Amino acid sequence: MSFGTIFFIIVAAIVLFQLRSVLGKRTGNERPPFDPYSRRDNPRDDAARNDNVVTLPNRRGTEIEGEAAVATPYETIDKVAKPGTPVNAELRRIRDADPSFDPKEFLDGAKIAYEMIVTGFADGDRKLLKNLLSPDVYQGFEQAISEREQRDERMQFSFVGIEDATIVSAEQKDREAMVTLRIVAQIISAVVKPDDTVVDGDPETVVEVKDVWTFARDTRSRDPNWKLAGTESEDA
């Protein structure tokens, strides 16, 4: 064997040793490579990839080994509705039909949905509204937007914030769960002509609005999202 051959064997051995030290060796316990296209077990991951979708209820965490993450299945319900009241009883029925239902997380999601919906209505964003409203409610919103456009009017709108959001009633009827909220919010709103003439409202004044909104969901559906199914003004 020539000196040149021995030299190249030594170089190859050194290179293999360095690659082994950098890449390591397989032991059979490695985690599989990440597949960005694989299906997730949590439906929230799929919903989060959809535009203009708000998942109102949220799933609780998994159980800690040998210890439940929640002391009782109704603990979170008792924190938002007094035990023994009709509201509490119906929320418990919803929880029985859908173990993922958490009223506190529902309220958090409803607040986000409220802001998106009132802002979407002001902007005339039909695509957003269609994803967040039931067909009947969407029809009413879309008609109001169309009439505003026909009058060549637009809304100047600013959402200031929500002062309070409270569950006032709930109902589990067959497959459908319905939760009604009383929402107190502050907004700045005015309807104006193309020349900025104010037709209604005040573009510089913060006003308080009180709405009663009902969200609904099919508890047997794999879709975790709730949609606005009814609206009314408390002052009406």
N, C-alpha and C positions, 0 to 999 in steps of 0.2 A: 504493500500500500504506500502510495507516494505521500510526501509531505503535504502537497496541496489537498489531497483527499482527506487526510486527517484534519487539516485546518478547517475545511468546510463542515465536517462532522461536528467539530467542537463548536463552531459558530451556530449551527442548527440547534445544538443542544442548549446553548445559552439562550437563544431566541425562544425555544419552547418553554424553558424554565421561567422566563420573564412573562410570557403570555399566561402561564399557569398562575403566577403570583398576582397578576392584575385581574384576570377573569375568574379565578377560583376554580374549583372543581365541583361537579354535580354530585349530590349525595342522595338524590331521590326525594328530598324534602323541600325543594324549591317551590315558591308560589308560581302558579301559572302566569303567563304573560297577560297583561291587561288588554281586554278586547273592547274597544269603544263602541262596538255595534251589538254587543251582547245584551239580552233583555235583563232589566233590573227587576228584583222582587218587589221593590217599593213603588206603588203606583204614583207617588208624588214625584219620582224622578221623571216619569213619562210626562206628567202634567206640567212639570216645570219647563219642559222643552216646547210646550205649546204657547203661541203668542196670546196675550191678553186672557190668560186663564188664572183665576185665583182659587187656590184650594183652601176653602174655609175650615173644614175640620182637619185635625192633624192626628197622626197615629202616635200613641205613647211609645216610649222606649221599650226595649226588650227587658225581660226580667233579669235582675241581678241574681247570680247563682244562689239558689236556695232562698231568695228573698224577693217578693213581689215589688215592682217599681211603684205601685200605687197600693195603699193600705186596703181600700175597699173599692169596688167598681164604681161606686157612686160618690166618692169623695170630692171629685172636682165639680160634680153637679151641685152638691150641698154648699159649695163655696159661692155659687152664683145665684142660687135659688133656695129659699128657706125650706128645710125638710117639712113635709106635711102639706105643702101648698100645691094647688093644681099644676102650677108651672113645673115644680120639682118632679111631680109624679109623671108628667108627660115627657120631661127630659130624660127621666129614667127609662121610660118606654123606648125612647129613641136610642138610648145607649144599649138597651137590650137587643134592639134590631140591628144596631151598628156599633159593635164594641170599640171601633176607632173614634167614636164621637167624643170630643172634649169641648165642653161649652166655653171654657176660657179661650182656647185656641180658635174656636169658632168666632167668638167676638173679635179677636184680633184680626182674623181674616175678613170679617164683615166690615170692619172699619176701613180696611184697604180697599175692599170692593166698593164701598160707598163713595170714597173719594174718586176712584176710577170712573164710576158710573156718572156722577154729577159733572165731572170734568169732561167726560166723553160726550155727554149730552150737549154741554155748552159748545164743544168743538165740532159737533155734528159728526162724530166718529162712529159711523154705523157698524163697521167691522168689529170694533171693540165691544160695542153694546150688544151685538148679536151673540157674542160668546158669553156674556155675563147675565143676560136676561132670558126669561122664559118667552116662548113665542108670543103669547098674549101681551105681555108687558112691552116687549120689543115693538110690537105693532103700534102701540100708543106713543112710544118715544119717537119712532120713525115718522109717524104722522105729524107730530109736533115740530120735528126738525124740518120736514118738507114744507109745512105751512110757513115756517120762519124764513126759509129760503125763497119761497114764492113772494113773500112780502119784501124781499131784498133786505132782510135784517140779519144781524149777527149778534152774538153775545160776547160781552167783555166779562170775563169770569176769573176770579181768584179764589182758591180754596184756602181758608185760613186754618181750620182745624176742627176736630171733634171734641166737644166738651164732655159729652157723656153718651154711652151706648149701653142700653139695658135690655135684657130679655124680658119681655112682658107676657108672652104666651108661647105655647108650643103644642104640637099635636103630631102623633104618630097614627096615620090612617092607612090601613093596608100596607102597601109598600112605600108610601110617601111620608117623609118627615118634613114638617114645617116648623120654622122658628121665626117668631115675630119680634122685632127690635124697636125700641124707641130711641131715636138718634137725635141728639142736639148738636148742631154744628154751626160754625161761623163762616160766612162766605161774603164775597164782594161780587155783585152781579148787576149787569145792566144790559138791556137790549137797545142796540143803536142802529141807525141808518148808515148808508155808505159815507155820508158827510159827517158822521159822528154825532148826529142829533140823537139825544137820548129819548127813546120811546117809553121805556119802563125801567125802574130800578135806579140805582145810583152807582156810578163807576168808582166812587171814592169813599163810600160808606160801608163799614162792616155791619152786616145784619145777622141776627140769630134765626136759624130755621129749625123747626121741630118736625121730624118725619117719622112715620111708622112704616117700616118695611118688613116684608115677609120673604124669607129665603126658603127654598124647597129642594129636596133631593130624593131620588129613588134609592132607598137603603139597600136594595139588592143589586144595584148596578155596580160595576167595577169602576165606574167613573166617580172619583171622590169629590168632584166639584158640585157646589150648590149654586143655584141660579135665583135671581130676584124674581119672585112670583107675584108680588103685590106691593103697591105703594099708596100712601095717602098722607096728607098733611094733617098734623095734629090740630092746626088752627082752622081746618076746613069745616 
